[in-house]
């Protein structure tokens, strides 16, 4: 009997049921935050110029050499 009680008590203390909802919430907030940062970054003129330079360099390297 004592073994069963210890087993049930240990399972209750170590169980993480209900945590998946919190994990999804944190993951959703993190994804939304990252999306906002990427949107702001990709729409900035400085970043667009940088990307354009990288693409030009890549094509120059591929087709001229």
PASESE-777973 format. One record per atom (N, C-alpha, C): residue number from 1; x, y, z; chain; residue in three letters. Coordinates in Angstrom, 2 decimals, decimal comma. Atoms other than C-alpha are relative to their C-alpha. Layout:
BEGIN
<palum seq="NUM" east="X" north="Y" up="Z" mol="A" type="Ala"/>
...
END
This chain:
BEGIN
<palum seq="1" east="0,83" north="-1,20" up="0,00" mol="A" type="Unk"/>
<palum seq="1" east="0,00" north="0,00" up="0,00" mol="A" type="Unk"/>
<palum seq="1" east="0,86" north="1,26" up="0,00" mol="A" type="Unk"/>
<palum seq="2" east="-0,89" north="-1,15" up="-0,10" mol="A" type="Unk"/>
<palum seq="2" east="2,81" north="2,38" up="0,91" mol="A" type="Unk"/>
<palum seq="2" east="0,69" north="0,28" up="-1,34" mol="A" type="Unk"/>
<palum seq="3" east="-0,64" north="-0,13" up="1,29" mol="A" type="Unk"/>
<palum seq="3" east="4,47" north="1,71" up="-2,42" mol="A" type="Unk"/>
<palum seq="3" east="-0,93" north="0,69" up="-1,01" mol="A" type="Unk"/>
<palum seq="4" east="0,98" north="-0,60" up="0,90" mol="A" type="Unk"/>
<palum seq="4" east="1,30" north="2,67" up="-4,29" mol="A" type="Unk"/>
<palum seq="4" east="-0,16" north="1,49" up="0,30" mol="A" type="Unk"/>
<palum seq="5" east="0,15" north="-1,41" up="-0,39" mol="A" type="Unk"/>
<palum seq="5" east="0,93" north="5,92" up="-2,32" mol="A" type="Unk"/>
<palum seq="5" east="1,22" north="0,80" up="-0,43" mol="A" type="Unk"/>
<palum seq="6" east="-1,22" north="-0,68" up="0,42" mol="A" type="Unk"/>
<palum seq="6" east="4,56" north="6,86" up="-2,96" mol="A" type="Unk"/>
<palum seq="6" east="0,01" north="0,19" up="-1,52" mol="A" type="Unk"/>
<palum seq="7" east="0,02" north="-0,09" up="1,46" mol="A" type="Unk"/>
<palum seq="7" east="4,14" north="6,11" up="-6,64" mol="A" type="Unk"/>
<palum seq="7" east="-0,97" north="1,07" up="-0,48" mol="A" type="Unk"/>
<palum seq="8" east="0,99" north="-1,00" up="0,39" mol="A" type="Unk"/>
<palum seq="8" east="0,98" north="8,22" up="-6,93" mol="A" type="Unk"/>
<palum seq="8" east="0,45" north="1,40" up="0,38" mol="A" type="Unk"/>
<palum seq="9" east="-0,49" north="-1,29" up="-0,44" mol="A" type="Unk"/>
<palum seq="9" east="2,53" north="11,06" up="-4,95" mol="A" type="Unk"/>
<palum seq="9" east="1,13" north="0,49" up="-0,91" mol="A" type="Unk"/>
<palum seq="10" east="-1,09" north="-0,36" up="0,90" mol="A" type="Unk"/>
<palum seq="10" east="5,66" north="11,03" up="-7,10" mol="A" type="Unk"/>
<palum seq="10" east="-0,53" north="0,38" up="-1,38" mol="A" type="Unk"/>
<palum seq="11" east="0,58" north="-0,34" up="1,29" mol="A" type="Unk"/>
<palum seq="11" east="3,56" north="11,01" up="-10,29" mol="A" type="Unk"/>
<palum seq="11" east="-0,72" north="1,36" up="0,04" mol="A" type="Unk"/>
<palum seq="12" east="0,69" north="-1,29" up="-0,12" mol="A" type="Unk"/>
<palum seq="12" east="1,49" north="13,95" up="-9,03" mol="A" type="Unk"/>
<palum seq="12" east="0,98" north="1,15" up="0,06" mol="A" type="Unk"/>
<palum seq="13" east="-0,99" north="-1,06" up="-0,12" mol="A" type="Unk"/>
<palum seq="13" east="4,58" north="15,98" up="-8,16" mol="A" type="Unk"/>
<palum seq="13" east="0,80" north="0,19" up="-1,28" mol="A" type="Unk"/>
<palum seq="14" east="-0,83" north="-0,07" up="1,20" mol="A" type="Unk"/>
<palum seq="14" east="6,46" north="15,17" up="-11,35" mol="A" type="Unk"/>
<palum seq="14" east="-0,81" north="0,22" up="-1,28" mol="A" type="Unk"/>
<palum seq="15" east="0,85" north="-0,14" up="1,18" mol="A" type="Unk"/>
<palum seq="15" east="3,50" north="15,48" up="-13,71" mol="A" type="Unk"/>
<palum seq="15" east="0,05" north="1,43" up="-0,52" mol="A" type="Unk"/>
<palum seq="16" east="0,01" north="-1,33" up="0,60" mol="A" type="Unk"/>
<palum seq="16" east="3,55" north="18,37" up="-16,14" mol="A" type="Unk"/>
<palum seq="16" east="-1,26" north="0,21" up="-0,84" mol="A" type="Unk"/>
<palum seq="17" east="1,25" north="-0,20" up="0,73" mol="A" type="Unk"/>
<palum seq="17" east="-0,01" north="18,08" up="-17,37" mol="A" type="Unk"/>
<palum seq="17" east="-0,51" north="1,41" up="0,24" mol="A" type="Unk"/>
<palum seq="18" east="0,42" north="-1,38" up="-0,08" mol="A" type="Unk"/>
<palum seq="18" east="-1,44" north="21,50" up="-18,09" mol="A" type="Unk"/>
<palum seq="18" east="1,07" north="0,97" up="-0,41" mol="A" type="Unk"/>
<palum seq="19" east="-1,10" north="-0,88" up="0,39" mol="A" type="Unk"/>
<palum seq="19" east="1,94" north="22,88" up="-19,02" mol="A" type="Unk"/>
<palum seq="19" east="-0,01" north="0,27" up="-1,50" mol="A" type="Unk"/>
<palum seq="20" east="-0,06" north="-0,19" up="1,45" mol="A" type="Unk"/>
<palum seq="20" east="1,38" north="22,47" up="-22,75" mol="A" type="Unk"/>
<palum seq="20" east="-0,70" north="1,29" up="-0,40" mol="A" type="Unk"/>
<palum seq="21" east="0,69" north="-1,24" up="0,32" mol="A" type="Unk"/>
<palum seq="21" east="-1,08" north="25,38" up="-22,79" mol="A" type="Unk"/>
<palum seq="21" east="0,92" north="1,19" up="0,24" mol="A" type="Unk"/>
<palum seq="22" east="-0,93" north="-1,09" up="-0,31" mol="A" type="Unk"/>
<palum seq="22" east="1,46" north="27,66" up="-21,13" mol="A" type="Unk"/>
<palum seq="22" east="1,16" north="0,02" up="-0,99" mol="A" type="Unk"/>
<palum seq="23" east="-1,10" north="0,07" up="0,96" mol="A" type="Unk"/>
<palum seq="23" east="4,20" north="26,45" up="-23,45" mol="A" type="Unk"/>
<palum seq="23" east="-0,43" north="0,53" up="-1,36" mol="A" type="Unk"/>
<palum seq="24" east="0,51" north="-0,52" up="1,27" mol="A" type="Unk"/>
<palum seq="24" east="2,06" north="27,17" up="-26,50" mol="A" type="Unk"/>
<palum seq="24" east="-0,16" north="1,52" up="0,07" mol="A" type="Unk"/>
<palum seq="25" east="0,18" north="-1,45" up="-0,15" mol="A" type="Unk"/>
<palum seq="25" east="1,27" north="30,64" up="-25,16" mol="A" type="Unk"/>
<palum seq="25" east="1,34" north="0,72" up="-0,08" mol="A" type="Unk"/>
<palum seq="26" east="-1,33" north="-0,62" up="0,03" mol="A" type="Unk"/>
<palum seq="26" east="4,93" north="31,46" up="-24,59" mol="A" type="Unk"/>
<palum seq="26" east="0,59" north="-0,08" up="-1,41" mol="A" type="Unk"/>
<palum seq="27" east="-0,49" north="0,16" up="1,37" mol="A" type="Unk"/>
<palum seq="27" east="5,85" north="30,08" up="-28,01" mol="A" type="Unk"/>
<palum seq="27" east="-0,69" north="0,94" up="-0,97" mol="A" type="Unk"/>
<palum seq="28" east="0,75" north="-0,89" up="0,88" mol="A" type="Unk"/>
<palum seq="28" east="3,10" north="32,10" up="-29,69" mol="A" type="Unk"/>
<palum seq="28" east="0,45" north="1,44" up="0,19" mol="A" type="Unk"/>
<palum seq="29" east="-0,46" north="-1,37" up="-0,29" mol="A" type="Unk"/>
<palum seq="29" east="4,19" north="35,32" up="-27,97" mol="A" type="Unk"/>
<palum seq="29" east="1,40" north="0,21" up="-0,58" mol="A" type="Unk"/>
<palum seq="30" east="-1,36" north="-0,12" up="0,52" mol="A" type="Unk"/>
<palum seq="30" east="7,81" north="34,66" up="-28,91" mol="A" type="Unk"/>
<palum seq="30" east="-0,01" north="0,08" up="-1,53" mol="A" type="Unk"/>
<palum seq="31" east="0,08" north="-0,03" up="1,47" mol="A" type="Unk"/>
<palum seq="31" east="6,90" north="33,96" up="-32,55" mol="A" type="Unk"/>
<palum seq="31" east="-0,56" north="1,33" up="-0,49" mol="A" type="Unk"/>
<palum seq="32" east="0,57" north="-1,29" up="0,39" mol="A" type="Unk"/>
<palum seq="32" east="4,78" north="37,11" up="-32,74" mol="A" type="Unk"/>
<palum seq="32" east="1,02" north="1,12" up="0,18" mol="A" type="Unk"/>
<palum seq="33" east="-1,04" north="-1,00" up="-0,23" mol="A" type="Unk"/>
<palum seq="33" east="7,59" north="39,19" up="-31,24" mol="A" type="Unk"/>
<palum seq="33" east="1,09" north="-0,07" up="-1,06" mol="A" type="Unk"/>
<palum seq="34" east="-1,03" north="0,17" up="1,03" mol="A" type="Unk"/>
<palum seq="34" east="10,15" north="37,74" up="-33,65" mol="A" type="Unk"/>
<palum seq="34" east="-0,53" north="0,46" up="-1,36" mol="A" type="Unk"/>
<palum seq="35" east="0,60" north="-0,46" up="1,25" mol="A" type="Unk"/>
<palum seq="35" east="7,76" north="38,36" up="-36,54" mol="A" type="Unk"/>
<palum seq="35" east="-0,04" north="1,52" up="-0,09" mol="A" type="Unk"/>
<palum seq="36" east="0,01" north="-1,46" up="-0,03" mol="A" type="Unk"/>
<palum seq="36" east="7,40" north="41,99" up="-35,49" mol="A" type="Unk"/>
<palum seq="36" east="1,37" north="0,59" up="-0,24" mol="A" type="Unk"/>
<palum seq="37" east="-1,37" north="-0,48" up="0,18" mol="A" type="Unk"/>
<palum seq="37" east="11,14" north="42,47" up="-35,29" mol="A" type="Unk"/>
<palum seq="37" east="0,45" north="-0,20" up="-1,45" mol="A" type="Unk"/>
<palum seq="38" east="-0,38" north="0,26" up="1,39" mol="A" type="Unk"/>
<palum seq="38" east="11,66" north="40,84" up="-38,70" mol="A" type="Unk"/>
<palum seq="38" east="-0,72" north="0,94" up="-0,96" mol="A" type="Unk"/>
<palum seq="39" east="0,76" north="-0,92" up="0,86" mol="A" type="Unk"/>
<palum seq="39" east="8,92" north="42,95" up="-40,26" mol="A" type="Unk"/>
<palum seq="39" east="0,60" north="1,39" up="0,04" mol="A" type="Unk"/>
<palum seq="40" east="-0,61" north="-1,33" up="-0,14" mol="A" type="Unk"/>
<palum seq="40" east="10,44" north="46,14" up="-38,90" mol="A" type="Unk"/>
<palum seq="40" east="1,37" north="0,04" up="-0,68" mol="A" type="Unk"/>
<palum seq="41" east="-1,32" north="0,06" up="0,59" mol="A" type="Unk"/>
<palum seq="41" east="13,90" north="45,06" up="-40,01" mol="A" type="Unk"/>
<palum seq="41" east="-0,07" north="-0,05" up="-1,52" mol="A" type="Unk"/>
<palum seq="42" east="0,07" north="0,17" up="1,44" mol="A" type="Unk"/>
<palum seq="42" east="12,90" north="44,00" up="-43,51" mol="A" type="Unk"/>
<palum seq="42" east="-0,59" north="1,20" up="-0,72" mol="A" type="Unk"/>
<palum seq="43" east="0,58" north="-1,18" up="0,64" mol="A" type="Unk"/>
<palum seq="43" east="10,98" north="47,20" up="-44,19" mol="A" type="Unk"/>
<palum seq="43" east="0,87" north="1,24" up="0,16" mol="A" type="Unk"/>
<palum seq="44" east="-0,88" north="-1,16" up="-0,16" mol="A" type="Unk"/>
<palum seq="44" east="13,85" north="49,48" up="-43,19" mol="A" type="Unk"/>
<palum seq="44" east="0,83" north="0,18" up="-1,26" mol="A" type="Unk"/>
<palum seq="45" east="-0,78" north="-0,25" up="1,22" mol="A" type="Unk"/>
<palum seq="45" east="15,63" north="51,15" up="-46,12" mol="A" type="Unk"/>
<palum seq="45" east="1,47" north="-0,44" up="0,11" mol="A" type="Unk"/>
<palum seq="46" east="-1,38" north="0,41" up="-0,18" mol="A" type="Unk"/>
<palum seq="46" east="19,06" north="50,42" up="-44,65" mol="A" type="Unk"/>
<palum seq="46" east="0,18" north="-1,50" up="-0,22" mol="A" type="Unk"/>
<palum seq="47" east="-0,09" north="1,45" up="0,15" mol="A" type="Unk"/>
<palum seq="47" east="18,42" north="46,70" up="-44,47" mol="A" type="Unk"/>
<palum seq="47" east="-0,27" north="-0,42" up="-1,43" mol="A" type="Unk"/>
<palum seq="48" east="0,29" north="0,32" up="1,40" mol="A" type="Unk"/>
<palum seq="48" east="16,92" north="46,62" up="-47,96" mol="A" type="Unk"/>
<palum seq="48" east="1,23" north="0,30" up="-0,87" mol="A" type="Unk"/>
<palum seq="49" east="-1,22" north="-0,32" up="0,75" mol="A" type="Unk"/>
<palum seq="49" east="20,06" north="48,34" up="-49,29" mol="A" type="Unk"/>
<palum seq="49" east="1,08" north="-1,05" up="0,24" mol="A" type="Unk"/>
<palum seq="50" east="-0,98" north="1,03" up="-0,33" mol="A" type="Unk"/>
<palum seq="50" east="22,24" north="45,81" up="-47,48" mol="A" type="Unk"/>
<palum seq="50" east="-0,30" north="-1,30" up="-0,75" mol="A" type="Unk"/>
<palum seq="51" east="0,39" north="1,22" up="0,71" mol="A" type="Unk"/>
<palum seq="51" east="20,30" north="42,87" up="-48,93" mol="A" type="Unk"/>
<palum seq="51" east="0,28" north="0,15" up="-1,50" mol="A" type="Unk"/>
<palum seq="52" east="-0,24" north="-0,24" up="1,42" mol="A" type="Unk"/>
<palum seq="52" east="20,49" north="44,42" up="-52,40" mol="A" type="Unk"/>
<palum seq="52" east="1,49" north="-0,10" up="-0,34" mol="A" type="Unk"/>
<palum seq="53" east="-1,44" north="0,10" up="0,21" mol="A" type="Unk"/>
<palum seq="53" east="24,29" north="44,77" up="-52,09" mol="A" type="Unk"/>
<palum seq="53" east="0,48" north="-1,45" up="0,05" mol="A" type="Unk"/>
<palum seq="54" east="-0,39" north="1,41" up="-0,12" mol="A" type="Unk"/>
<palum seq="54" east="24,61" north="41,15" up="-50,99" mol="A" type="Unk"/>
<palum seq="54" east="-0,41" north="-0,76" up="-1,25" mol="A" type="Unk"/>
<palum seq="55" east="0,48" north="0,69" up="1,20" mol="A" type="Unk"/>
<palum seq="55" east="22,51" north="39,94" up="-53,93" mol="A" type="Unk"/>
<palum seq="55" east="0,85" north="0,40" up="-1,20" mol="A" type="Unk"/>
<palum seq="56" east="-0,84" north="-0,45" up="1,11" mol="A" type="Unk"/>
<palum seq="56" east="24,51" north="42,07" up="-56,38" mol="A" type="Unk"/>
<palum seq="56" east="1,38" north="-0,65" up="0,07" mol="A" type="Unk"/>
<palum seq="57" east="-1,31" north="0,63" up="-0,16" mol="A" type="Unk"/>
<palum seq="57" east="27,77" north="40,72" up="-54,97" mol="A" type="Unk"/>
<palum seq="57" east="-0,05" north="-1,47" up="-0,37" mol="A" type="Unk"/>
<palum seq="58" east="0,12" north="1,43" up="0,30" mol="A" type="Unk"/>
<palum seq="58" east="26,54" north="37,14" up="-55,23" mol="A" type="Unk"/>
<palum seq="58" east="-0,11" north="-0,23" up="-1,50" mol="A" type="Unk"/>
<palum seq="59" east="0,14" north="0,18" up="1,44" mol="A" type="Unk"/>
<palum seq="59" east="25,46" north="37,52" up="-58,84" mol="A" type="Unk"/>
<palum seq="59" east="1,27" north="0,40" up="-0,75" mol="A" type="Unk"/>
<palum seq="60" east="-1,26" north="-0,41" up="0,61" mol="A" type="Unk"/>
<palum seq="60" east="28,66" north="39,36" up="-59,73" mol="A" type="Unk"/>
<palum seq="60" east="1,03" north="-1,12" up="0,14" mol="A" type="Unk"/>
<palum seq="61" east="-0,94" north="1,09" up="-0,25" mol="A" type="Unk"/>
<palum seq="61" east="30,71" north="36,55" up="-58,18" mol="A" type="Unk"/>
<palum seq="61" east="-0,34" north="-1,21" up="-0,86" mol="A" type="Unk"/>
<palum seq="62" east="0,40" north="1,20" up="0,74" mol="A" type="Unk"/>
<palum seq="62" east="28,68" north="33,83" up="-59,93" mol="A" type="Unk"/>
<palum seq="62" east="0,18" north="0,15" up="-1,50" mol="A" type="Unk"/>
<palum seq="63" east="0,04" north="-0,11" up="1,45" mol="A" type="Unk"/>
<palum seq="63" east="28,52" north="35,26" up="-63,42" mol="A" type="Unk"/>
<palum seq="63" east="1,21" north="0,65" up="-0,63" mol="A" type="Unk"/>
<palum seq="64" east="-1,16" north="-0,67" up="0,59" mol="A" type="Unk"/>
<palum seq="64" east="31,67" north="37,32" up="-63,88" mol="A" type="Unk"/>
<palum seq="64" east="1,25" north="-0,87" up="0,14" mol="A" type="Unk"/>
<palum seq="65" east="-1,21" north="0,81" up="-0,20" mol="A" type="Unk"/>
<palum seq="65" east="34,27" north="34,95" up="-62,42" mol="A" type="Unk"/>
<palum seq="65" east="-0,04" north="-1,24" up="-0,80" mol="A" type="Unk"/>
END
